Amino acid sequence: MIMDVTEIQKIIPHRYPFLLVDRITDIVKNETLIGYKNVSISENIFQGHFPDHPIYPGVMILEGMAQAGGILAFKSMDDMTEAEAANKVVYFMSIDKAKFRAPVKPGDRLEYRIRVIKQKGSIWVLKGEAYVDDKLVSEAELKAMIVDK
């Protein structure tokens, strides 16, 4: 399954400049998701982080993982219609075991690999990993809940 940015925007409420997933390349419902974000020097964040040595902030990597995890949760809910999904939102409850292993720079393609650790009702626990050129750059455990808007 492939989702472009237009389809992604039908699922999660994020928009420019805070939509941090460009494409979904693979989803296995209730199991895994792979997606990516192209990191560009034209992003506003690089005006201040850092002008002479641009590094993509770790919190933005975590947020991208969270957005990808929200997409996986929504796409895994078979019994939810598109109209019902439009009235729901994913709230992240916690981020644990976050690690940053290498800097991400303009020109990199961040690949998000998300895996369901467990799911009960509207609560999801996910393992998120971010890679650049198949090198692990960040990881975290994410806990989220799907709620009414």
C-alpha positions as CSV (number, residue, x, y, z in Angstrom):
1,M,0.0,0.0,0.0
2,I,1.3,3.4,-0.9
3,M,0.0,6.7,0.4
4,D,1.0,10.1,-0.9
5,V,0.8,13.3,1.1
6,T,-2.7,14.0,-0.1
7,E,-3.9,10.7,1.3
8,I,-1.9,11.2,4.5
9,Q,-3.7,14.5,5.1
10,K,-7.1,12.7,5.0
11,I,-6.0,10.7,8.0
12,I,-4.0,13.0,10.3
13,P,-4.7,16.7,10.9
14,H,-1.1,18.0,10.5
15,R,-0.3,20.5,7.8
16,Y,2.6,22.5,6.6
17,P,5.0,23.3,8.3
18,F,4.2,20.5,10.8
19,L,3.3,17.6,8.5
20,L,6.4,15.5,8.9
21,V,5.6,12.4,6.8
22,D,5.8,12.7,3.0
23,R,4.9,9.2,1.9
24,I,3.9,5.8,3.2
25,T,5.5,3.0,1.3
26,D,4.2,-0.1,3.2
27,I,1.5,-0.9,5.8
28,V,0.7,-4.2,7.4
29,K,-2.4,-3.5,9.5
30,N,-2.0,-4.0,13.2
31,E,1.7,-4.8,12.6
32,T,4.1,-2.4,10.8
33,L,4.4,0.8,8.7
34,I,7.2,2.2,6.6
35,G,7.2,5.8,5.5
36,Y,9.6,8.6,4.9
37,K,10.3,12.3,5.1
38,N,12.7,14.2,2.8
39,V,14.7,16.6,4.9
40,S,15.3,19.9,2.9
41,I,17.4,22.9,3.7
42,S,14.4,25.1,2.7
43,E,12.6,24.0,6.0
44,N,12.1,26.9,8.4
45,I,13.6,25.0,11.3
46,F,17.1,25.3,9.8
47,Q,17.0,29.1,10.2
48,G,17.6,28.6,13.9
49,H,18.9,25.0,14.3
50,F,21.6,25.8,13.4
51,P,22.3,28.5,10.8
52,D,26.0,27.6,10.2
53,H,25.6,23.9,11.0
54,P,22.1,22.7,10.1
55,I,20.9,19.7,12.1
56,Y,17.3,18.4,12.0
57,P,16.0,18.5,15.6
58,G,15.5,15.2,17.4
59,V,12.1,16.3,18.6
60,M,11.0,16.7,15.0
61,I,12.2,13.1,14.3
62,L,10.1,11.9,17.2
63,E,7.1,13.9,16.0
64,G,7.5,12.3,12.6
65,M,7.5,8.9,14.2
66,A,4.4,9.8,16.1
67,Q,2.6,11.0,13.0
68,A,3.6,7.7,11.2
69,G,2.3,5.8,14.2
70,G,-1.0,7.6,14.1
71,I,-1.4,6.7,10.5
72,L,-0.7,3.0,11.3
73,A,-3.3,3.1,14.1
74,F,-6.0,4.7,11.9
75,K,-5.4,2.4,9.0
76,S,-5.5,-0.6,11.3
77,M,-9.1,0.2,12.5
78,D,-11.1,-1.8,9.9
79,D,-14.5,-1.1,11.5
80,M,-14.0,2.7,11.3
81,T,-15.6,4.5,8.4
82,E,-13.9,7.5,6.7
83,A,-16.6,9.7,8.2
84,E,-16.0,8.3,11.7
85,A,-12.2,8.7,11.3
86,A,-12.7,12.4,10.4
87,N,-14.1,12.9,13.9
88,K,-11.2,11.2,15.6
89,V,-7.6,12.3,16.5
90,V,-4.6,10.5,17.9
91,Y,-3.2,11.9,21.1
92,F,0.3,10.8,22.2
93,M,0.4,9.9,25.8
94,S,4.1,9.2,26.3
95,I,7.4,8.8,24.5
96,D,9.8,6.5,26.3
97,K,13.3,5.1,25.6
98,A,14.1,7.9,23.1
99,K,17.6,7.7,21.7
100,F,19.4,9.8,19.1
101,R,22.3,7.9,17.5
102,A,23.4,10.2,14.6
103,P,22.6,13.7,13.3
104,V,20.2,14.2,10.5
105,K,21.1,16.8,7.9
106,P,19.5,18.6,5.0
107,G,19.4,16.3,2.0
108,D,18.8,13.2,4.1
109,R,15.8,10.9,3.6
110,L,14.4,9.9,7.0
111,E,12.8,6.5,6.8
112,Y,10.3,5.8,9.6
113,R,9.8,2.1,10.6
114,I,6.9,1.7,13.0
115,R,5.9,-1.6,14.7
116,V,2.9,-2.3,17.0
117,I,4.1,-3.6,20.4
118,K,0.6,-3.9,21.7
119,Q,-2.9,-2.5,21.2
120,K,-5.9,-2.7,23.4
121,G,-9.1,-0.8,22.5
122,S,-8.1,2.8,21.6
123,I,-4.6,2.5,23.2
124,W,-1.6,1.8,21.0
125,V,2.0,1.1,22.1
126,L,4.4,1.4,19.2
127,K,8.1,1.0,18.5
128,G,9.4,3.7,16.3
129,E,12.8,3.7,14.5
130,A,14.2,6.3,12.1
131,Y,16.9,5.5,9.5
132,V,19.0,7.4,7.1
133,D,20.6,5.2,4.4
134,D,19.7,2.1,6.5
135,K,21.6,3.5,9.5
136,L,19.5,3.8,12.7
137,V,19.5,7.5,13.7
138,S,16.8,7.5,16.3
139,E,14.4,5.2,18.2
140,A,11.6,5.4,20.8
141,E,8.6,3.7,22.3
142,L,5.4,5.7,21.7
143,K,2.1,5.4,23.5
144,A,-1.1,6.9,21.9
145,M,-4.8,6.9,22.2
146,I,-7.4,7.5,19.5
147,V,-10.1,9.9,20.9
148,D,-13.0,12.0,19.6
149,K,-12.2,15.5,18.5
